[in-house]
């Protein structure tokens, strides 16, 4: 099926007469699914039914098809049927998997549609990285839609990036059928204050979806942001903020990622009334949590069992609400004319999946994992080494050792916002515990001086952690108790061409390689998961209290999320969008 048909268009004209004949009962259907109960996400009813499928579409729904002639009959065994799940916003790069490995890991969990923003790889490689994702979208069975990365770099002038992604380049790719609209407009101050370069992008994509990104935005500033045409936000972190966004017509995308977990806070806003305006996303979720908890299926389960959201409402958020929000007219319902993207469940409340169907094919029969390498080769991935930094030495990290008061980033567990502390240093130690060294090191071949900072909240007692994943420019981020181990960790990142490293006592303790743009692995989801487990053992042995320190530290570099962040150019006070010195004014 063409991407254009996946997106918004109807059944091809040449195919339509056959599908109409199947719907009328004049021709055999291709597949008949019997002995099932449909969960209707519009009415909330659950009732016995039969689903007739022709090609990739549902041609009929109802017991009137019970005796319809069919080329294949599937006995559902009493399964409940829902539409396929839709992830309303994510960065596949944060899973560390290629789009094909991601498909193999999440499609069996019911995620039949993923709406992604590949701005991670686009920050590193520019249009070449974005175009690779478009090629992947043409190959995947999973509906992969690619929003046009709007802010590359995230905040011009505040960090060194591997590449720009210009409006002219965006225009050339806009009409690709996988593109639904403009991805998260992180530069909300630029929108609000009518920055011409930002408004040029908004205007260019005003006929498509305009995704938002506006943590803690309320009041007049929120009004201005919405006035420009922004439609949704996945960065809502407080209850009242979420309520105001809903009241003002904004789509509330409720996120439950590996670090940013907003479901507990925002679930009270979900009701029968508000549910058409609420949808779900994972944003950044790694293979460890996908394997151990799940994907969108996990969020549905949490909504039902922990937050007591009615079953049909929880499934509505994951299906129809998302499809309607993004204009995906052929997705989101179990109804005639819709694509046969279905989830067969043994238990609705536990989201216990029996099988998944994508475009009329059972996922259990597709052998997706066996085809990852073939698809990857066909997609022609960009494989050059993007880590162009020369190895560093201890003198490259000249942290101050004089008495004084210093600006310190404090990590907020399970959030990507931070706190801004001012801590006193007596020449030996800080007046608060757990304050460590942190550096953000440019990796694109300019060998610029490192951005230096202090961070509190990791629990790390010895050694260092380093990563080439540091949103959104993806320079090398390192946190450590001592400079020597920080250098060991960073230099291993450089040697590998990207990845995660745990170092201690002058040696590498654990690592995971990410050779594609320093962001993605060539290994299977299971192999990546095992690598993460090895990292977890190592960093917990060294005292780390965070469940996902590499994801948490990646966001310490993002200068569009409050409150204090560190780029390769220095400390950024995000409340004022300006650089501040390491030493604080008292």
N, C-alpha and C positions, 0 to 999 in steps of 0.2 A: 504493500500500500504506500502511496506517495505521502511525503510529509504534509503536503498541502491538504490532503484529505484527512490526515490525522488532526490537523489544526482546526479548521473552521468549515471546510467545504463539504458538500454533500457527496452522496454516492456517485461515482462517475456515470455520466449519461449512458455510455455504452453498456454499463453493468446494470443500470436501474431496471430495465424491463424484466430481467431474470429475477432480481430481488423482489419486485412487485408480484411476479407470478408465484414465487415461494410464499410470500405473505398471504396471497389469496388462497393458497392451497392447491394451485394448479400445477406446480412443479415440486419435485422432491427438494427438501431442504438439505443442506450439507451436514448439519449436526443438530440433533435434538437432545436437549438435556432434560431428563425427567426425574421424578422423585426428589424434588427440591422445594424449598420455601424461600420466597423472595422477601428481603427486607426492603421495603419501599422507603427511600430516604426523603420523599416528598410528603407522604401521608403518615408515615410512621407505622404503617401496618406490616404485619408478617402474615403471609398466606401461601398456600400450596400453589404451584404453577409449573409451567413448562416453558422452556426457552428454545425457540427455533432460530438457527443461525445459518446465514447464507454468506459464503465468503468470509469477510472480516466483520460483518455486521449482524446485529440482531434484527431478524425480519419479522419476528412475532413473539409475543409473550401472552401466555394464558393457557388454561386447561383445554381450550378449543383445539390446541395443537397436540393433544395427548396421543392421537392416533395418526398424526401426519407422517407420510412416508419420508424416510430420511436415509441418507447414505451412511450415517453413523449415529448410533444412539448411545448416549452416556447416561448411566444410572448414577445420579447424584448421591444416592444412599442417604437421603434425608438431609442433605447439606443445606445450610442457609447460603443464599446468594446475595452479594452486594456488588455495587460497581467497584472497579479497580481504584486503588488509593492514589491520591495526587499529592506530591510534595511541592508546596507552593513557593519555596525558595531554598536553594541550597548551592553550595560550592562543592562540586564533586572532588575537587582537588583536596579538600579537607579530609576526605575519606582515605587519601593516599593511594586510591585505586584508579586505574584507567577507567574511562566510561564503560568499557566492556566488562571489566571485573566488577565494577559497581552494579551493573545490570545483573550479572550472575548472582550477586550477593543479595540484592534487594527485590528483584522481580518475584522470586519465590515467596517473599514476605508480603506480597500484595501491592507493592509500589509499581503500578503500571505506567505512571507518568511522573516525570521529574522536570521541574522548571528551574534550570540552573543559570548561574552567572559565573562564567569562567574568568572572573577578573584576577584570580590569583596567577594563572599562567599568562594572562594578557599583560599583567604588570611586569612579568619577567621577560616575555618574548614578543609582546605587541600583537599585531594583527595575525602573525603566523600561529601564535598559540590559540587565538580565538577561532581562526579558520580550521584548525585541527578539530576543535570541538564540533564545528559545523559538519565536518566530514564524518565524525563519529555518530552524530545524530542521524545521518543518512543511512547508517549501517545497523544501529541497534534495533532490536525488536521492541524494547521499552520505548515509550514515547518520550524522547529527550528533546525538550525545547530549550533554546539558548537565548537568554535575554542579553541585549547589547550592553556590554560593560560601559558604564557611564562615567566613571571616575578613575581614569588611569592616567596619572597617579591619583591617589585618593585625595591628596591635598598638595597641589603644585607648590614647589619651593620648600617643602618641609622635609623631604626625604629624597634619596637617590634611587631612581628606578632603573630597571633594565630597558624599559621602552615606554613610549607614549602610545596612546591609541586615539588618533585624531578624529574629529568629526567627519572629515573627508573620507577616512577609512571606514568609519561607521556607515556612512551613506552608501558606500559600495556594497556593503553586506546586509543592509537593512531588509531587502526584499527576499532574502533566503527564507524558504518556508519554515525553517525551524525557529526563526526569530519571532517572538511574540510582542516585543516592545523594548523599552529602555530599562535596564537593570537598576538596582537600588541607587537612587540619587543621594549619595552620602554627603555631598557638599550642600547640605541644607542651608547653611548661611549664604552660599552663593545664590541659591534660589530666592531666598527671602529678601536679600539685598539687591536683587536684580543684576547680578553679574552677567554681562553680555555673553561671555563664552559658555556659561552654564545655561542660560535661557535659550541660546542657539540650539543646544541639544534637546532641551525640553520641547521647543517648537518643532524641531525636525521629527520627533517621535510622538507628537500630540495626537496623531491618528491611531496610535497603538497604545498598549498598556504602558503606564508610567509608574514604576515601582519606587517606593520610598525607603528611607532609612533616616529615622529621626528620633533617637533616644532622648527621653525626658522633654520633648518638645510639647509645649502647651500654650494656651493663650493666643495673643495676637500673632506670635511667630508661627504657630500651627495654622492659624487662619490663612496667613500669607502663603505658606507652603502648599496648602490645599488649593488655594486660589489659582496657583500655577498649573494645576492639573494632576498633581501627585495623587495616586489612588490607594496606596496601602502602606503599611509599615510592619516590619517583623522585629523591630528593635525596641518595642514597648516593654518597660521594666517595672512600672508601678500600676496599681489598680486604677487610681484616679486618672492617670495619663491615658490608660486604655479606654476608660469610660468616656473621656472627652473625645478621643479619636473616633470612637463609635458614634457618639452623639453628632459629630460633625461630618459623618458620612464616609469616614476612612475605613478601608478594609483592614481588619485586625488579623494579621498573620501570627498565630501563636506558635512560638518556637520552643522546641525542646531538643537542644543539641547535646554535645558532649561536655561543654562548659557552660554556655549560656542556656539556662533552664528557667523559662518564664511561665511554664504551664501552671504551677502552683499559684502564682500570683494572679494570672489572668483567667483561669478557669471559672471563677465566680461570675465573670461577665457573660458567659455562654448561657443562652436561654433559647427557648423556642423562637422568640422574637428576633434575637440578635444573630442566631446561627447562620442565616444566609449571608451575613456580612463578616463571618469569622471563618478562617481556614487554618491549616496546619503546615508547619515546615520544620525541617531539621537543621537547616543552615550549615552547621559544621558538626558532623558526626563521624567518628572513626570506626574502623572495622571491629575493634574490640567490643564496643557497645552495640554495634549492629549485630554481632554474633551472640552476645550475651543477653541483650534486651530486645533488640529489634529495630525497626525503622519507624515508618508512619504507623504500622500496626501496634507498636509499643505505646505511642501517644494516644491512640484510640482506647487501648486497654486502660491506661491511666485515667483518662477522662471518665470512663464508665465506672471503674472500681474504686479509684481513690477520690475522685471529685464528684461522683454521683450524678454525672450528666446522663440524661436518658439515652438509651442505646441508639435509637434512630438519629438523635441529634449529634452524637459523637461521630457516627458514620457519615452523616451529612457534611460535617466540617471537612472530612477527608476525601469527599467525592464531589457531590453536586455543588456545594458552595464554592469550591476551588475552580471547578470547571466553568461555572457561570461567571465568576470574577474575571477569569482570563479569556473569556469568549470562546471556550473550547466546546463548540455546539454539539459535537458528536461524542463527547465524553461525559461521565459523571452520573449516568442513570442506567438502570436495567430497563430499557424501553425500546420499542421499535425504532429503527433508524440509527440507534447508537452503536458505537463500535463495541464489539464483543470483548471488552476488557472487564473481566469478572473475577471475583474472589469467592471461592467455595469454602465455607467454614463449618467446622464441627460444632463450635460453640461461639455465639456472638459476644457474650460478655468477656470471655477470655481471649477473644480474637484468635482462636485456635484454627489455623488454616489447613485445609485438606488439600487444596490445589488452587492454582491460579490460571486464568485464561487470558491471553493477550492476542487480540485481533483474531479470535476464533481458534487459537492453538493452545493446547494445554502446556503450561510451562514445564511440568514434570516430564514431558516428552521432547523438549527442545535441546536438552544436554548443553546448556549455555556455557558451563565451565569448560567443556571440551573445545569450544569454539573461540575462546578469548584470544589465543595467540594468532589464529587466522584473521580475526577481525582487526586486531591491533596492527598486524602487518599491512592489511588492506587500507587502513586509515592513514598510513605513512606518518607516524608520530615524530615530532621534533626531538631529536636525540642528542644534540650537541651539549657539551658541558657548559652550564651557565654560571658555575662558580669560578670566577676569574681572579679571585683575590690571591695574592701571594701569602705564604704562611706568615703568621704573626709571631712576635716575641713579647716578653713581659713588658718591655719599655713602650710597647704600642698601647698599653692600657695604663696610663699615668693617673691613677686615682689619687685624689687629695688625701694627705695624711696629717693635715693641720687641724687644730681645734677650731670648732665653729658649728654653725647650724646649717643643715643641708636639706634640700628638697628630696623627699623620698616617696616613691610610688608604693602604695599599699594595695595588694591584691585582694579582691573581694571574691571569695569562693563561689563558684557556680554563676559568676557574672563576668562580663567583659568590661564593665565599667571599673574604674579604680578610685581609690581615695588619695588625696594629696596630704602627706604628712610633712611636718618640719621637725627634724630630729637633731638633737645636740650630740656632737662628737667630741670626746675629751682627749683625743690623740691616740686612744687605745680601743675604745668601744663606744657604741651609741647608747643613748639613754633609753632606748627601747630594744627589746630582743629581736632576733631573727632579721636584722637588717644586713643585706648582702650586696656584693658588687654586681653590677649589671652593665653590659655593653651591647651596643648595636653597631655592627661592623659592615660597611659597604662591601658588596661582593661582585660588582660588575666591572672590575678591572681598573678602576681609578685609584685604588689603594689610598683612599682618603682617611684622615684621622677618625678614630672610632667615636661614636656618641657614648658618653659615660653617664651612669646613673647609679642610684641605690634603690633596692627593692625590699619590701617586707612582706612576709606571708607565705613563703614556700616551705619553711621548716627544714630546709637543707642544712645538714650539720657538717658535711665535708664534701670536697670535690666540686664538680661543676656540671651543668647541663647546657648543651648547645643545640641550636636548630637552624636550618635554612628556611624554615617556615616562619615568617614574621610579617603579619598582615600590614599593609597590602603590598609593599614593595619587596618583601622577602629578602632582605639583607640578613646577615647572620646574627642571631640573638644568642647571648650567653649570660648565664647567671652562675655565680660561684662564691665559694667561701675564701678562695685565694686565686691570685692571678696566674700562678703556674698551671693549675689544673684547667683554668679557663682557656689558656693557650693550647693545652693538649686537646681539649674538646673542639675548639674552633679549627685547629689544624687538621683534625680528623674529618670534620665536615668538608674542608677544602679538598682533602685527599679523595674522599668518596664521591665528590661532585654533588653533594647535598644529602640531607637526612637528619637524623636525631642521634645525639651522642650523650652518654653518661660517662664522666671521667672521675677518677679519684686516685690519689697517691701517685700522680704522674703517669697513669696508664688509663687506657680506654676500658671501661667495664662492660659496656653494652652499646650497640648501635643498630640503626636501621637505615639502609641506603634508599635514597629517593632520586634516582638518576634523571627522571624526566623533569626538567626545569627546577630541580632541587625540591620538587613538590610531590611527585608521584612515583610509585614503585612499579616495577615490571612483574612483581610476584603476585601470587594468588591472594585472595582475601584471607585464607587460612594461614598462609605463610606470614602475611603482614601482621595478623592477629598474634601469632606466636612471637614475632619480633617485638611487638608492643608488650607482651607479657614478660619478655626478658628485660626490657627497659624498666617495667614496673618493679620487678624484683630488685634491680640495681638501684633505682632512685629511692625506693622505700628503705632499702638497707642503709642509705645515706641520709635518711631522716625526713624525706619529703612527705608532707602531709596532704598535698593536693592529689586528687585522683587522676587528673589529666594535666600535669604540669606543662607539657610541651604545647598543648592547645592553649592553655591559660597564658603562657609566656608569649605565644605568638601574637596575642591581642595587646600585649603591653607596648607594641610598636605602632598601633593603629591610631593616628592622630585625629580621627574624626569621632572617637568614642570617649566621652568624659572619663576621668577628669585630668589625670596627668599621664603622659605617655613619653616613650623614648624612641626617637628615630636615630638614624645614623648621623644626623646633623645636630642632635642634642635633645634636651628636655622640652616638651611641648605642653603648655597649659591649654588644654582643650576648651576650657571655659572662656578663654580670651583669644584662642587661636594665635598664640605667639610663643616664641622661645623664651625660656627663663634659664638663668644660670643654675649650676649644680648647688652652689652655695646660696642659701636662702637669706632674704632680708628679714630682719627681726622687727 
